[in-house]
Amino acid sequence: MPISADDVHHVAFSKPPLGRRGYDEDEVDAFLDLLEARFRTPDDPRLAGIDANAVSAKRFGRPPVGQRGYNTDEVDAFLGLCADGLAAADGRPRPTPPSFGPQDVLSAPVRTARFGAHRLDMRQVDAFLDTVAARFRDPDDHSVAWVTPAAIREARFADVPFGTPGYRAEDVIALLGRCATELAARLNG
């Protein structure tokens, strides 16, 4: 069944599982407003850039520290349906998104550590991951050219004081290892 403007208008997403932050609600809502307008007025030249490629490539940031946004899997699945609908309307197949990209960096399952575990400063980690995501978004951007696989592997973050929430160190280390490997493959491939 094709997606309609009303489907876009009435879609609702749940919160992500505990320990995950999800997508920033304001960013998703703003994009859904554009997408709804595109489905309502498909011939509007101002909305010509909202096509299957743009929907497939759209990525969102994370909500502010301490907040949980929309469930990333639900948002991604719904945008996939929207991209299919736009591609069908344009008579083209839907493009396949890259295998690892900025959305994977920003929506990775980095859990909040329990007290007594090694906890890393959430603001530092989030700021660095935003920069890594920018590098995946545009590998030719000179402002993030310093983000190399080696720089990702060597990144260090402050421990948080007792009683302050922080990310599990092992989750951050695993994510950075994956980012370094994927970036190396992208830059060399």
C-alpha positions in Angstrom: 0.0 0.0 0.0 1.5 3.4 -1.0 2.5 5.9 1.6 0.3 9.1 1.7 0.8 12.5 3.1 -1.7 11.6 5.9 0.5 8.6 6.8 3.5 10.9 7.2 1.4 13.4 9.2 0.1 10.8 11.6 3.2 8.6 12.1 4.3 8.1 15.7 7.6 6.6 16.9 8.3 5.1 20.3 11.3 5.9 22.5 14.5 3.8 21.9 15.4 1.0 24.2 17.0 2.0 27.5 20.7 2.8 27.0 20.1 4.2 23.5 19.4 7.8 22.7 17.8 7.5 19.3 17.3 10.3 16.8 16.7 13.9 17.7 12.9 14.4 17.7 13.0 18.0 16.4 15.2 17.0 13.4 13.0 14.1 12.5 9.8 16.2 12.9 11.2 19.0 10.7 12.1 16.5 7.9 8.7 14.8 8.2 7.1 18.2 7.7 9.0 18.5 4.4 8.2 14.9 3.4 4.5 15.4 4.1 4.5 18.5 1.9 6.2 16.6 -0.8 3.6 13.9 -0.8 0.8 16.5 -0.7 2.1 18.6 -3.5 4.4 16.4 -5.6 4.8 18.9 -8.4 5.9 21.8 -6.1 9.4 22.8 -7.5 10.5 24.0 -4.1 10.3 20.4 -2.9 12.0 18.7 -5.9 15.0 18.0 -3.7 12.9 15.7 -1.4 13.1 12.6 -3.6 13.9 8.9 -2.9 17.6 9.6 -2.9 17.3 12.4 -0.3 15.1 10.3 1.9 17.4 7.3 1.7 20.4 9.5 2.5 18.8 11.5 5.3 20.5 11.1 8.7 19.7 12.7 12.0 21.7 13.7 15.1 21.1 12.5 18.6 19.0 14.3 21.2 20.7 16.3 23.9 22.5 14.4 26.6 20.1 12.9 29.1 17.2 12.8 26.7 15.9 9.9 24.6 14.6 10.7 21.1 12.8 8.5 18.5 13.5 4.9 18.0 16.1 4.8 15.2 14.8 1.4 13.7 11.3 2.7 13.5 12.3 6.0 11.9 14.6 4.2 9.4 11.9 1.7 8.5 9.3 4.4 7.9 11.7 6.5 5.8 12.4 3.4 3.8 8.7 3.1 3.0 8.6 6.8 2.1 11.6 6.4 -0.2 10.0 3.4 -1.9 6.8 5.5 -2.4 8.7 8.4 -3.9 10.8 6.2 -6.1 7.7 4.4 -7.4 6.0 7.8 -8.1 9.1 8.9 -10.1 9.3 5.5 -11.8 12.8 4.6 -10.4 14.1 2.0 -8.0 14.9 3.1 -4.5 18.7 3.7 -4.0 20.5 1.5 -1.5 22.0 3.4 1.4 25.7 2.9 2.2 26.6 -0.1 4.3 28.0 2.0 7.2 27.6 5.7 7.5 26.9 8.6 9.8 23.6 7.1 11.0 25.5 4.1 12.3 27.9 6.3 14.2 25.2 8.3 15.8 22.7 5.5 16.6 25.2 2.9 17.8 24.2 1.1 21.0 26.4 2.9 23.5 25.0 2.1 26.9 25.1 4.2 30.0 27.4 2.6 32.6 26.2 1.4 36.0 27.9 2.8 39.0 31.2 1.2 39.7 31.9 0.5 36.1 34.4 2.5 33.9 32.4 5.5 32.7 33.4 8.0 30.1 32.3 11.6 29.8 29.1 11.6 27.6 29.6 15.1 26.3 33.1 14.4 25.1 32.2 11.1 23.5 29.1 12.6 21.8 31.1 15.6 20.5 33.7 13.3 19.0 31.1 10.9 17.5 29.4 13.9 15.9 32.8 14.8 14.3 33.3 11.1 13.2 29.8 11.1 11.7 30.6 14.3 9.8 33.7 12.6 8.3 31.5 9.7 7.1 28.9 12.2 5.8 31.5 14.0 3.6 35.0 12.3 3.4 36.3 15.3 1.4 35.4 18.0 4.0 38.7 19.6 5.0 37.4 20.7 8.4 37.2 17.0 9.5 40.2 15.7 7.5 42.1 15.2 10.7 39.6 12.4 11.6 41.6 9.4 10.4 41.3 5.8 11.3 44.4 6.3 13.6 42.9 9.4 15.2 39.7 7.4 15.9 41.6 4.6 17.5 43.7 6.9 19.6 40.8 9.0 20.9 40.7 9.3 24.7 38.0 10.6 26.9 37.8 11.8 30.6 36.4 9.5 33.2 33.4 10.9 35.0 33.3 11.4 38.8 31.5 9.0 41.0 27.8 9.6 40.9 27.8 11.1 37.4 26.3 9.1 34.5 28.7 8.2 31.7 29.0 5.8 28.8 30.3 2.3 29.2 34.0 2.4 28.1 33.8 -1.0 26.4 30.9 0.1 24.2 32.7 3.3 23.2 35.9 1.4 22.4 34.0 -1.2 20.3 32.2 1.5 18.4 35.4 3.5 17.7 37.1 0.3 16.5 34.3 -0.3 14.1 34.4 3.3 12.9 38.1 3.2 12.3 37.8 0.0 10.3 34.9 1.2 8.2 36.6 4.6 7.6 39.8 2.9 6.5 37.8 0.7 4.1 35.9 3.7 2.7 39.1 5.9 2.3 41.0 3.0 0.7 38.1 1.7 -1.4 
